[in-house]
Amino acid sequence: MPDDKQNPKASDILRALHALVREPEEDVTHKPQKEVQGELKRRGLSTASLVAEVKQQLAKAKANAELAAARAKRENTLAQRLKRIQRKIDEAPEALRKRMLALLSAEDPAVAFSKFEEATDDDLQSLLNDLDLLDKPNDKDSADDA
């Protein structure tokens, strides 16, 4: 098959394929790189698009790995925050815990939300103040950290 044809005939392709199959396999791993590049160029094959595609795939794989790591870190951070909040709730006075659980643990989430909607401004401010107290490190936490 002539190497310089842009659109070879099917018969030329079949002849070239037949010749390729019948010829002994060539060990290109030991050929000098310049010779391989010269042969590719002579046949009109460009490796630039292949190299670009491999680079793109590597960048995509790296981005996916970074995204997975960020998601795992976010989930871990959220889990740690939830553990701290749970610990603070467990340490809260019994009356405050009962009040929070009454608001947050309704069987139907709409019921819990409606309780918040029905709450007065004073009730909400009181709950917000209580939650702020839970969010602040208390003397016991400070002593444990030291």
C-alpha positions as CSV (number, residue, x, y, z in Angstrom):
1,M,0.0,0.0,0.0
2,P,1.5,3.4,-0.9
3,D,2.1,5.3,2.3
4,D,1.5,8.7,0.7
5,K,-2.2,8.1,-0.3
6,Q,-4.8,10.0,1.7
7,N,-7.7,7.7,1.0
8,P,-6.4,4.3,0.1
9,K,-8.5,1.7,-1.7
10,A,-10.0,-1.2,0.3
11,S,-7.9,-3.6,-1.8
12,D,-4.7,-1.7,-0.8
13,I,-5.7,-1.9,2.9
14,L,-6.3,-5.6,2.6
15,R,-3.0,-6.2,0.8
16,A,-1.1,-4.2,3.5
17,L,-2.9,-6.1,6.3
18,H,-2.1,-9.4,4.6
19,A,1.6,-8.4,4.3
20,L,1.6,-7.2,7.9
21,V,0.3,-10.5,9.2
22,R,2.7,-12.6,7.1
23,E,5.8,-10.6,8.0
24,P,7.8,-11.6,11.1
25,E,6.9,-9.4,14.1
26,E,9.3,-6.5,14.5
27,D,10.6,-5.7,17.9
28,V,10.1,-1.9,18.0
29,T,11.0,-1.6,21.7
30,H,14.7,-1.8,20.8
31,K,14.5,0.5,17.8
32,P,15.9,4.0,18.3
33,Q,13.1,6.6,19.1
34,K,14.1,8.8,16.2
35,E,13.6,5.9,13.8
36,V,10.2,5.1,15.2
37,Q,9.2,8.8,15.0
38,G,10.5,9.0,11.5
39,E,8.5,6.0,10.4
40,L,5.3,7.4,12.0
41,K,5.9,10.7,10.3
42,R,6.6,9.0,7.0
43,R,3.2,7.2,7.3
44,G,1.5,10.5,8.2
45,L,0.7,9.5,11.8
46,S,0.9,12.1,14.5
47,T,1.3,11.1,18.1
48,A,0.5,14.7,19.3
49,S,-3.2,13.9,19.5
50,L,-2.5,10.6,21.4
51,V,-0.2,12.4,23.8
52,A,-2.8,15.1,24.3
53,E,-5.5,12.6,25.0
54,V,-3.4,10.7,27.5
55,K,-2.6,14.0,29.3
56,Q,-6.2,14.8,29.3
57,Q,-7.1,11.4,30.8
58,L,-4.4,11.8,33.4
59,A,-5.7,15.2,34.4
60,K,-9.2,13.9,34.6
61,A,-8.1,11.0,36.8
62,K,-6.1,13.4,39.0
63,A,-9.1,15.7,39.3
64,N,-11.4,12.8,40.2
65,A,-9.0,11.6,42.9
66,E,-8.8,15.2,44.3
67,L,-12.6,15.4,44.3
68,A,-12.9,12.1,46.0
69,A,-10.4,13.2,48.7
70,A,-12.2,16.5,49.2
71,R,-15.5,14.7,49.6
72,A,-14.0,12.3,52.1
73,K,-12.5,15.2,54.0
74,R,-15.8,17.1,54.0
75,E,-17.6,14.0,55.3
76,N,-15.0,13.5,58.0
77,T,-15.3,17.1,59.0
78,L,-19.0,16.9,59.1
79,A,-18.9,13.7,61.2
80,Q,-16.5,15.4,63.6
81,R,-18.8,18.4,64.0
82,L,-21.8,16.2,64.5
83,K,-19.9,14.3,67.2
84,R,-19.0,17.5,69.0
85,I,-22.6,18.7,68.8
86,Q,-23.8,15.3,70.1
87,R,-21.4,15.5,73.0
88,K,-22.6,19.1,73.8
89,I,-26.2,17.9,73.6
90,D,-25.4,15.0,75.9
91,E,-23.8,17.4,78.4
92,A,-26.7,19.9,78.2
93,P,-29.1,20.3,81.1
94,E,-32.0,17.8,81.0
95,A,-34.7,20.5,80.5
96,L,-32.9,22.0,77.5
97,R,-32.4,18.5,75.9
98,K,-36.0,17.7,76.3
99,R,-37.1,20.9,74.8
100,M,-34.7,20.5,71.8
101,L,-35.8,16.9,71.3
102,A,-39.4,17.9,71.4
103,L,-38.8,20.4,68.6
104,L,-36.5,18.3,66.5
105,S,-37.7,14.7,66.8
106,A,-41.2,14.8,65.7
107,E,-42.3,11.7,63.7
108,D,-43.2,13.9,60.7
109,P,-40.6,16.5,59.8
110,A,-43.4,18.8,58.7
111,V,-44.7,18.7,62.3
112,A,-41.3,19.7,63.6
113,F,-41.1,22.5,61.1
114,S,-44.6,23.7,62.0
115,K,-43.5,23.8,65.6
116,F,-40.8,26.2,64.6
117,E,-43.3,28.2,62.5
118,E,-45.7,28.5,65.5
119,A,-43.0,29.5,67.9
120,T,-43.0,33.1,69.1
121,D,-40.0,35.4,68.5
122,D,-39.2,35.1,72.2
123,D,-39.3,31.2,72.0
124,L,-37.0,31.3,69.0
125,Q,-34.6,33.8,70.6
126,S,-34.5,31.6,73.8
127,L,-33.8,28.5,71.7
128,L,-31.1,30.4,69.8
129,N,-29.5,31.5,73.0
130,D,-29.5,28.0,74.3
131,L,-28.0,26.7,71.1
132,D,-25.3,29.4,71.2
133,L,-24.5,28.2,74.7
134,L,-24.0,24.7,73.4
135,D,-21.8,25.9,70.6
136,K,-19.4,27.8,72.9
137,P,-16.7,25.8,74.5
138,N,-17.4,25.4,78.2
139,D,-14.9,25.4,81.0
140,K,-14.9,21.6,81.1
141,D,-14.0,21.4,77.3
142,S,-11.3,24.0,77.8
143,A,-9.8,22.0,80.7
144,D,-9.9,18.8,78.7
145,D,-8.1,20.5,75.7
146,A,-5.3,21.8,77.9
